[in-house]
């Protein structure tokens, strides 16, 4: 640090000295941080008015227990060197202040000056120690956990790529190789970032430890006179330590999940699933009778929902799982792993919704809590008044449909957290989303015109 070390008077308020003219000089005890002192400012020092300067008694630093005493005899006045001149940055005697070369300069009692410097160095050493502990924790916990998480993420990405490629291996050999190389490059990139971060903060930790050790040695073994005359050098070392900065986590330390995905792979994999032998999903998927709204009727095979006009409706017995106001029903299959596909025949209906929801979706009342697509717990494809849209959180995304689908298929891939709606006959994708699902999902449907049926 280049600023001159301007010191301020730190004379005790409770001590007074009298000059030969009878004037009494009140001394004030005063401390400033090292860097404030280096840049100047603070209270006005005693400037040596009168013929005699106040004397400085021996003082003991209450924090360190180190006694500060005079540092020799002044060659000019044969008096004890017990004052420090901030203007000339040297140790002086009281006569130098009163009638000598330092009269009118910014001076402070040597004992007080030593105490201030030592106290500030103690604080700096404690701060450096705390910073070193934070960096050490970042290296041992955050970076190590990131490295473990990287291995898990990279392994999961490889498994996802290989699982999809195996569905249509002949068509995807070249894509498989390309994607695995991309995952490898991404893994190497993150690994390099982790290595760089580890090396950087390890070096910073070593530097801080070295600086702290050096300051501790200076604090412990340096004589008072040498200590106060080397504050500029000490301040530069402290400033260098403070420039190390604080560690922080960034996205650069995470594997990019997109490295294991591509439009070609996703499209071919979905097509193979949709057109394969299990395209219509599990034969166990049916509507849960307990959830069916009294506005609907359920067929004997539990696969068809029919909207009821007012005259045909009957009061259903109360069930906490039943929707009582909206024409909804949920499927019996809970999905929280693997890949699931099912299809719904919607050719008979001009107003319906098909999709998924959490089991915690509201069931009672006419509010949006129980309305499919109008809350954060459900994702549905909706058809009403000739328009198709994807609905979630009350937001409708219009869909361009050239031909009215007779059968709509749904594909839920839990490992990749992807939900896809498609037109079953042509295999055309109507809409797809990737979302972090936080709980098991259930098939969800609604109908307000004629009927819809789960296909097997």
Number of C-alpha atoms within 10 A of each C-alpha: 16 10 11 14 22 19 28 27 25 24 26 15 12 9 15 14 16 16 15 11 9 9 11 13 19 15 20 18 15 18 21 18 14 23 15 14 17 19 15 16 12 15 14 13 20 23 17 23 15 18 15 18 24 23 18 23 15 14 17 15 16 10 10 12 10 14 14 21 19 21 19 15 14 17 11 12 15 11 16 19 25 25 27 31 24 21 16 15 17 15 24 31 30 26 25 24 27 20 17 16 13 23 21 17 18 22 32 28 31 30 25 27 25 24 25 20 19 23 20 17 23 17 12 20 22 13 14 20 16 12 21 22 13 15 23 17 14 19 20 12 12 15 18 15 12 18 18 12 15 20 14 13 18 22 13 16 24 17 14 15 23 17 13 19 22 14 17 17 15 9 13 18 12 11 16 20 13 13 20 18 14 16 24 16 13 20 21 13 16 21 20 13 15 21 14 12 18 18 13 14 21 16 13 20 23 13 16 24 18 13 19 23 13 15 20 16 11 17 18 12 10 14 13 21 19 12 16 22 15 13 16 17 12 20 18 13 18 22 13 14 21 15 10 16 11 13 16 9 12 7 8 12 20 20 23 17 14 11 19 25 16 12 8 11 20 13 12 17 19 22 19 16 20 24 14 11 9 15 20 22 21 14 11 10 19 20 25 18 17 17 19 26 24 22 24 25 20 20 13 7 8 17 18 19 26 21 24 19 12 8 6 10 13 12 8 13 8 10 12 11 20 23 26 22 16 24 25 28 26 27 23 18 17 14 18 18 13 10 16 20 20 22 23 21 18 23 15 14 18 17 20 23 26 27 27 25 24 21 18 14 17 20 23 16 13 13 13 15 18 23 23 31 26 19 20 15 23 25 24 25 27 24 20 15 7 9 14 21 20 24 21 18 14 14 12 16 14 14 15 11 14 6 7 13 18 14 20 23 28 29 22 25 19 20 14 18 16 16 21 19 24 22 21 22 13 11 16 15 17 20 18 15 12 13 11 9 14 10 14 16 23 19 26 22 27 27 27 22 16 18 23 27 22 24 19 16
